[in-house]
């Protein structure tokens, strides 16, 4: 039987792409499409809005009415909405894939408490490439050791509201763990003025914003006389959407628990 999927934020750019990929995948079927109350697309066919064949699923504003133990919710909305949707998923027994970012410390704590109560995949970046990048920088940091300074530079479109990106912070967390440093205490996200020399216990995470950049992340290992740069560039949001659908198909068959994209890929 195809995996029944519900897309939150179905009228947005990522939501429409998710609807498109679900419609094209014989292993999946669209079971719900959710938007905020009062949205202008309420009542429209989610497939028609996404530019594919009608899916006979009208965009609605009540997630609880569509959710159930046999559904997987895909969420790329915002921090507040994603947390509210996670609460609904727990109440309804649904599985959930969360790709939203920008959570406050309090919101992250609630996610940490709720996500393990259902079948869930939580990742700041759902792309397969970023998941592999985590493994590459883990190996590099472990092998290169403290003689190389690790820094992260990320760039996103001018409309992104959180900085540094959730992906950059996740990469920093991986680097810190592999380097014997502490996250977030050893993370430096701003430098200005006369700050003194770089210490051995810091990872710089710098954010650039402009244009329509989907997402660039570069991890730099700078040593004496040499430098290694590992870069991932997202050319479109499709890589995120494809990863999320892959995660949704995978999580549908897993026991209750919180997972990451490394689990989805079997890394």
C-alpha positions as CSV (number, residue, x, y, z in Angstrom):
1,X,0.0,0.0,0.0
2,X,1.3,3.5,-0.8
3,X,2.4,5.6,2.2
4,X,-0.2,8.2,3.1
5,X,1.4,11.6,3.4
6,X,0.1,15.0,4.6
7,X,1.9,18.2,3.5
8,X,1.8,21.2,5.9
9,X,2.3,24.5,4.3
10,X,0.9,23.0,1.1
11,X,0.5,26.3,-0.8
12,X,4.1,27.4,-0.2
13,X,7.0,26.8,-2.5
14,X,8.3,23.8,-0.6
15,X,4.8,22.5,0.0
16,X,3.9,22.6,-3.7
17,X,7.1,20.8,-4.5
18,X,6.3,18.1,-2.0
19,X,2.9,17.7,-3.4
20,X,4.4,17.3,-6.9
21,X,6.9,14.7,-5.8
22,X,4.3,12.7,-3.9
23,X,2.0,12.7,-7.0
24,X,4.9,11.4,-9.1
25,X,5.9,8.6,-6.6
26,X,3.9,5.3,-6.9
27,X,4.9,4.4,-3.4
28,X,3.2,7.5,-1.9
29,X,-0.2,9.1,-1.9
30,X,-1.3,12.5,-0.8
31,X,-3.7,12.1,2.2
32,X,-3.9,15.8,3.3
33,X,-2.8,19.3,2.5
34,X,-2.8,21.9,5.3
35,X,-2.5,25.6,5.4
36,X,-3.1,28.3,8.0
37,X,-6.7,29.4,8.7
38,X,-7.8,32.2,6.4
39,X,-5.3,31.3,3.7
40,X,-6.5,32.2,0.2
41,X,-5.8,28.7,-1.1
42,X,-8.1,26.9,1.3
43,X,-10.5,24.6,-0.6
44,X,-8.3,24.4,-3.8
45,X,-7.1,21.1,-5.0
46,X,-3.5,20.6,-3.8
47,X,-2.4,19.0,-7.0
48,X,-3.9,21.6,-9.3
49,X,-2.2,24.3,-7.1
50,X,1.1,22.6,-7.4
51,X,0.8,22.3,-11.2
52,X,0.2,18.6,-11.5
53,X,-2.9,16.5,-12.0
54,X,-5.7,17.0,-9.5
55,X,-5.1,14.9,-6.3
56,X,-8.7,15.2,-5.1
57,X,-7.3,16.6,-1.8
58,X,-8.6,20.0,-0.9
59,X,-6.3,22.3,1.1
60,X,-7.7,22.5,4.6
61,X,-6.8,24.2,7.8
62,X,-7.2,21.4,10.4
63,X,-4.3,19.0,10.6
64,X,-6.1,16.8,13.2
65,X,-8.9,16.1,10.8
66,X,-6.5,14.4,8.3
67,X,-3.9,12.9,10.6
68,X,-3.9,9.4,12.0
69,X,-1.6,6.4,12.8
70,X,-1.5,5.5,9.1
71,X,-0.2,8.9,7.9
72,X,3.2,10.7,7.8
73,X,3.2,14.5,8.2
74,X,5.8,16.5,6.2
75,X,6.5,19.9,7.7
76,X,8.6,22.7,6.2
77,X,6.7,25.6,7.7
78,X,8.2,27.7,10.5
79,X,9.3,27.0,14.1
80,X,6.0,27.9,15.8
81,X,3.8,26.1,13.3
82,X,6.0,23.0,13.2
83,X,5.9,22.6,16.9
84,X,2.1,23.0,16.9
85,X,1.9,20.3,14.2
86,X,4.2,18.0,16.2
87,X,1.8,18.3,19.1
88,X,-1.0,17.3,16.8
89,X,1.0,14.4,15.5
90,X,1.6,13.1,19.0
91,X,-2.1,13.4,19.8
92,X,-3.1,11.6,16.6
93,X,-0.3,9.0,16.6
94,X,1.0,10.1,13.2
95,X,4.6,9.8,12.0
96,X,6.3,13.1,11.1
97,X,9.2,14.5,9.1
98,X,10.3,17.9,10.4
99,X,12.5,20.0,8.1
100,X,11.6,23.4,9.6
101,X,14.4,25.4,11.4
102,X,14.8,28.5,13.5
103,X,13.7,26.9,16.8
104,X,14.4,28.7,20.1
105,X,16.0,26.9,22.9
106,X,12.6,26.4,24.6
107,X,11.0,25.1,21.3
108,X,13.9,22.8,20.7
109,X,13.5,21.4,24.2
110,X,9.9,20.6,23.5
111,X,10.8,18.9,20.2
112,X,13.4,16.8,22.0
113,X,10.6,15.7,24.4
114,X,7.9,15.1,21.9
115,X,9.6,13.7,18.8
116,X,10.7,10.4,20.4
117,X,7.0,9.7,21.3
118,X,6.1,9.1,17.7
119,X,7.9,7.8,14.6
120,X,9.8,11.0,13.5
121,X,12.7,12.2,11.4
122,X,14.0,15.6,12.5
123,X,16.8,17.2,10.4
124,X,17.8,20.8,9.8
125,X,18.5,19.8,6.2
126,X,16.9,16.9,4.4
127,X,19.2,16.7,1.4
128,X,21.2,13.5,0.9
129,X,24.3,15.6,0.0
130,X,24.3,17.5,3.4
131,X,23.9,14.2,5.2
132,X,27.0,12.9,3.5
133,X,28.8,16.2,4.2
134,X,28.3,15.5,7.9
135,X,30.1,12.2,7.6
136,X,32.9,13.8,5.6
137,X,33.6,16.6,8.0
138,X,33.4,14.2,10.9
139,X,36.2,12.1,9.3
140,X,38.2,15.2,8.4
141,X,38.0,16.7,11.9
142,X,39.0,13.5,13.5
143,X,41.9,12.9,11.1
144,X,43.3,16.4,10.9
145,X,43.1,17.1,14.6
146,X,43.7,20.4,16.4
147,X,46.3,21.7,14.0
148,X,43.5,22.7,11.6
149,X,41.0,25.4,12.5
150,X,37.4,24.6,11.4
151,X,35.1,27.4,10.2
152,X,31.7,27.4,8.5
153,X,30.4,29.9,6.0
154,X,26.8,29.7,4.8
155,X,24.7,31.8,2.3
156,X,21.0,31.9,1.8
157,X,18.4,34.1,0.0
158,X,17.6,37.5,1.4
159,X,14.2,36.4,2.7
160,X,15.6,33.9,5.2
161,X,14.7,35.1,8.7
162,X,17.1,33.0,10.9
163,X,20.9,33.1,11.1
164,X,23.1,31.2,11.1
165,X,21.1,28.6,9.2
166,X,19.9,25.5,11.0
167,X,22.1,23.4,8.7
168,X,25.2,25.5,9.5
169,X,24.5,25.0,13.2
170,X,24.0,21.3,12.7
171,X,27.3,21.1,10.9
172,X,28.9,23.0,13.8
173,X,27.5,20.5,16.2
174,X,29.0,17.6,14.2
175,X,32.4,19.5,14.1
176,X,32.3,20.2,17.8
177,X,31.6,16.6,18.7
178,X,34.4,15.3,16.4
179,X,36.9,18.0,17.6
180,X,36.4,17.6,21.4
181,X,34.7,21.1,21.6
182,X,31.4,22.0,23.2
183,X,28.3,23.1,21.3
184,X,27.1,25.8,21.6
185,X,29.7,27.3,24.0
186,X,32.6,27.1,21.5
187,X,30.6,28.4,18.6
188,X,31.4,32.0,17.4
189,X,28.7,33.5,15.1
190,X,30.0,37.1,14.9
191,X,33.4,38.8,14.8
192,X,33.9,42.6,14.7
193,X,36.4,45.0,16.0
194,X,39.6,44.2,17.7
195,X,38.8,40.7,19.0
196,X,42.2,39.3,19.5
197,X,43.6,36.1,17.9
198,X,41.5,33.1,17.2
199,X,41.5,30.6,20.1
200,X,41.9,26.9,19.8
201,X,38.4,26.3,21.3
202,X,36.2,27.9,18.7
203,X,34.4,27.2,15.5
204,X,33.3,30.2,13.5
205,X,29.9,30.1,11.9
206,X,29.3,33.0,9.5
207,X,26.1,33.9,7.7
208,X,25.7,35.7,4.3
209,X,22.3,36.7,2.9
210,X,21.4,37.9,-0.6
211,X,19.5,37.3,-3.8
212,X,17.7,34.0,-4.3
213,X,20.5,31.6,-3.1
214,X,18.8,28.4,-2.0
215,X,21.6,27.3,0.3
216,X,25.4,27.1,0.2
217,X,27.4,25.7,3.0
218,X,31.2,25.5,3.1
219,X,33.2,23.9,5.9
220,X,36.8,25.1,5.9
221,X,39.7,23.3,7.6
222,X,42.6,25.8,7.7
223,X,46.1,24.5,8.6
224,X,49.6,25.7,8.3
225,X,50.4,26.0,4.5
226,X,47.2,24.2,3.4
227,X,43.5,24.4,3.5
228,X,40.6,22.0,2.8
229,X,37.2,23.3,1.8
230,X,34.1,21.0,1.6
231,X,31.1,22.7,0.0
232,X,27.5,21.7,-0.6
233,X,25.4,23.9,-2.9
234,X,21.7,23.4,-3.2
235,X,20.7,24.5,-6.7
236,X,17.0,24.2,-5.9
237,X,14.7,23.2,-3.0
238,X,14.0,19.9,-4.8
239,X,16.9,18.2,-3.1
240,X,15.3,19.0,0.3
241,X,11.9,17.9,-0.9
242,X,13.3,14.6,-2.4
243,X,15.1,13.9,0.9
244,X,11.9,14.5,2.9
245,X,9.8,12.2,0.8
246,X,12.5,9.5,1.0
247,X,12.5,10.0,4.8
248,X,8.7,9.8,4.9
249,X,8.7,6.5,3.0
250,X,11.3,5.2,5.4
251,X,9.8,6.3,8.7
252,X,6.5,4.7,7.9
253,X,8.0,1.3,8.5
254,X,10.1,2.1,11.6
255,X,9.3,1.6,15.3
256,X,8.5,4.6,17.5
257,X,11.5,6.9,18.0
258,X,13.3,9.9,16.8
259,X,15.6,9.5,13.8
260,X,17.9,11.6,11.6
261,X,18.7,11.6,7.9
262,X,21.8,9.4,8.6
263,X,19.4,6.7,9.8
264,X,17.3,7.1,6.7
265,X,20.4,6.6,4.5
266,X,21.7,3.8,6.7
267,X,24.9,5.6,7.5
